[in-house]
């Protein structure tokens, strides 16, 4: 298993959350098995995601998915997200 961490700023959390929820089927289809969403304690538009996927290639494919890029734009993500992968040791 691999964990994908993503942090990004959004223009409006409620708009972002609506698009994120609509994207559930796509996340599931690429192998996301667990997920968590966090908002910054002092800034609700500072969003951090923690997603669990089966393999590093699956996580990389998810990040490169054109549907994801379109969803980020539709959701009002500001700037480029910071994303990194980690494996449990």
GUVO-334627 format. One line per field, with one value per residue: x, z, y of N, C-alpha, C in turn. Coordinates in Angstrom, 3 decimals. Each point is the difference from the previous one (the first is absolute). Layout:
n.x	(X/...)
n.z	(Z/...)
n.y	(Y/...)
ca.x	(X/...)
ca.z	(Z/...)
ca.y	(Y/...)
c.x	(X/...)
c.z	(Z/...)
c.y	(Y/...)
END
This chain:
n.x	(0.836/-0.524/0.532/-1.028/0.892/-1.056/0.653/-1.123/0.046/-1.174/-0.725/-0.714/0.085/-1.150/0.459/1.187/-0.655/-0.828/1.027/0.638/-1.162/-0.187/1.248/-0.881/-0.830/0.534/-0.046/-1.193/-0.251/0.760/-0.837/-0.549/0.624/0.641/-0.696/0.658/-0.846/0.974/-0.515/0.694/0.560/0.854/-0.028/-1.324/0.636/0.669/0.017/-0.018/0.401/-0.491/0.588/-0.621/1.079/-0.252/0.390/1.303/0.061/-0.818/0.789/1.068/-0.658/-0.373/1.224/0.239/-1.070/-0.322/-0.764/1.106/0.764/-0.966/-0.023/1.328/-0.050/-0.896/0.809/0.733/0.810/0.645/0.642/1.233/-0.673/0.297/0.680/-0.093/0.817/-0.568/0.943/-0.795/0.837)
n.z	(0.000/-0.618/0.672/-0.535/0.221/0.092/-0.239/0.090/-0.605/0.530/-1.032/0.051/1.293/0.147/-0.870/0.603/1.165/-0.604/-0.605/1.148/0.541/-1.029/0.390/0.897/-1.009/-0.444/1.212/0.126/-1.221/0.549/0.940/0.145/1.075/0.277/0.647/0.157/0.419/-0.031/0.840/-0.437/1.198/-0.641/-0.963/-0.068/-0.685/1.073/-1.068/0.859/-0.961/0.539/-1.046/0.140/-0.674/-0.879/-0.980/-0.086/-0.924/0.852/0.982/-0.696/-0.337/1.265/0.395/-0.940/0.666/-1.287/0.442/0.635/-1.033/-0.711/0.875/0.030/-1.304/-0.192/0.853/-0.829/-0.337/0.947/-1.143/0.014/0.097/1.272/-0.614/0.896/-0.272/0.809/0.405/0.619/0.976)
n.y	(-1.178/1.026/1.001/0.636/0.941/0.792/1.114/0.692/1.143/0.295/0.425/-1.125/-0.305/0.622/0.888/0.079/0.011/0.805/0.582/0.100/0.259/0.825/0.179/-0.400/-0.129/1.121/0.549/-0.521/0.455/0.935/-0.428/1.198/-0.465/1.121/0.906/1.124/0.925/0.891/0.895/1.044/-0.075/0.775/-0.927/0.046/0.934/-0.392/-0.799/-1.003/-0.820/-1.086/-0.584/-1.143/-0.418/-0.975/0.836/0.186/-0.972/-0.585/0.388/-0.362/-1.086/-0.057/0.329/-0.910/-0.397/0.147/-0.987/-0.354/0.255/-0.553/-0.986/0.048/0.171/-0.947/-0.612/0.718/-1.004/0.662/0.186/-0.440/-1.150/-0.119/-0.956/-0.979/-1.006/-0.866/-0.830/-0.856/0.290)
ca.x	(-0.836/0.704/-0.819/0.168/-0.339/-0.189/-0.399/-0.236/-0.860/-1.204/-0.664/-1.153/-0.018/-1.264/0.046/0.985/-0.506/-1.027/0.686/0.716/-0.977/-0.416/1.137/0.152/0.058/1.303/1.001/-0.162/0.369/1.461/0.517/0.028/-0.698/-0.305/0.259/-0.337/0.110/0.267/0.057/0.882/-0.698/-0.239/-0.377/-0.761/0.304/1.270/-0.515/0.957/-0.621/0.804/-0.646/0.727/-0.100/0.697/1.389/0.545/-0.489/-1.415/-0.047/0.514/-1.026/-1.068/0.462/0.132/-1.297/-0.538/-1.245/0.379/0.362/-1.245/-0.723/0.686/-0.363/-1.422/-0.146/0.547/1.308/0.825/1.398/0.294/0.007/1.205/-0.366/1.121/-0.348/0.753/-0.334/0.178/1.150)
ca.z	(0.000/-0.059/0.410/-0.791/0.710/-0.909/0.675/-0.916/0.402/-0.824/0.056/0.889/0.428/-0.318/-1.435/-0.159/0.588/-0.902/-1.118/0.578/0.225/-1.319/-0.574/0.765/-0.879/-0.653/1.003/0.262/-1.180/-0.120/1.110/1.312/0.951/1.202/-0.230/1.065/-0.410/1.115/-0.266/0.912/1.202/-0.075/-1.373/-0.547/-1.422/-0.062/0.050/-0.093/-0.235/0.199/-0.767/-0.024/-1.260/0.128/-0.469/-0.479/-1.360/0.050/0.493/-1.066/-1.053/0.500/-0.093/-1.413/-0.642/-0.507/0.711/1.236/-0.337/-0.277/1.269/0.804/-0.557/0.296/1.449/0.437/0.632/-0.303/-0.141/-0.162/1.260/0.428/0.158/0.225/0.326/1.089/0.321/1.419/0.252)
ca.y	(1.178/1.274/1.130/1.210/1.233/1.128/1.245/1.098/1.111/0.068/1.298/-0.121/-1.396/-0.677/-0.314/-1.071/-1.245/-0.522/-0.656/-1.146/-1.065/-0.496/-0.716/-1.238/-1.166/-0.018/-0.387/-1.432/-0.792/-0.084/-0.788/0.647/-0.870/0.780/1.412/0.939/1.394/0.904/1.430/0.707/0.457/1.438/0.351/-1.123/-0.182/-0.722/-1.367/-1.103/-1.300/-1.195/-1.058/-1.265/-0.735/-1.289/0.000/1.276/0.284/0.392/1.384/0.852/0.037/0.873/1.387/0.374/-0.184/1.262/0.311/0.669/1.381/0.720/0.138/1.016/1.302/0.212/0.151/1.278/-0.115/1.161/-0.394/-1.424/-0.731/-0.713/-1.401/-0.902/-1.388/-0.608/-1.377/-0.296/-0.880)
c.x	(0.883/-0.973/0.376/-0.472/-0.111/-0.427/-0.185/-0.918/-1.191/-0.643/-1.165/-0.159/-1.286/-0.074/0.952/-0.568/-1.054/0.635/0.746/-0.958/-0.492/1.063/0.225/0.171/1.353/1.087/-0.067/0.495/1.508/0.629/0.109/-0.848/-0.347/0.353/-0.403/0.237/0.177/-0.014/0.960/-0.795/-0.315/-0.418/-0.736/0.238/1.387/-0.344/1.145/-0.779/0.998/-0.768/0.873/-0.294/0.842/1.483/0.438/-0.454/-1.479/-0.136/0.488/-1.000/-1.156/0.403/0.085/-1.312/-0.544/-1.319/0.296/0.335/-1.247/-0.780/0.644/-0.363/-1.448/-0.215/0.561/1.302/0.872/1.460/0.145/-0.023/1.387/-0.435/1.257/-0.517/0.867/-0.458/0.310/1.169/-0.170)
c.z	(0.000/0.417/-0.847/0.840/-1.029/0.829/-1.064/0.614/-0.949/0.166/0.991/0.375/-0.411/-1.479/-0.240/0.488/-0.891/-1.169/0.502/0.194/-1.309/-0.622/0.677/-0.904/-0.693/0.993/0.271/-1.162/-0.176/1.215/1.335/0.951/1.309/-0.288/1.219/-0.527/1.260/-0.494/0.997/1.181/-0.049/-1.393/-0.637/-1.489/-0.230/0.227/-0.162/-0.132/0.315/-0.652/0.044/-1.316/0.104/-0.347/-0.377/-1.433/-0.030/0.458/-1.071/-1.143/0.415/-0.152/-1.436/-0.773/-0.478/0.673/1.320/-0.270/-0.252/1.290/0.884/-0.480/0.352/1.487/0.526/0.769/-0.491/-0.057/-0.155/1.366/0.298/0.257/0.215/0.446/1.148/0.169/1.473/0.161/1.307)
c.y	(1.245/1.098/1.203/1.174/1.109/1.196/1.070/1.035/0.011/1.372/-0.015/-1.468/-0.713/-0.372/-1.157/-1.323/-0.645/-0.753/-1.236/-1.169/-0.605/-0.906/-1.358/-1.223/-0.107/-0.401/-1.494/-0.846/-0.127/-0.676/0.685/-0.832/0.697/1.451/0.808/1.408/0.838/1.436/0.623/0.547/1.489/0.465/-1.172/-0.247/-0.599/-1.467/-1.005/-1.305/-1.094/-1.145/-1.258/-0.707/-1.257/0.042/1.413/0.276/0.417/1.449/0.967/0.125/0.901/1.465/0.498/-0.093/1.357/0.395/0.713/1.463/0.841/0.239/1.063/1.398/0.344/0.306/1.313/-0.112/1.155/-0.440/-1.502/-0.689/-0.554/-1.441/-0.827/-1.354/-0.490/-1.441/-0.232/-0.967/-0.737)
END
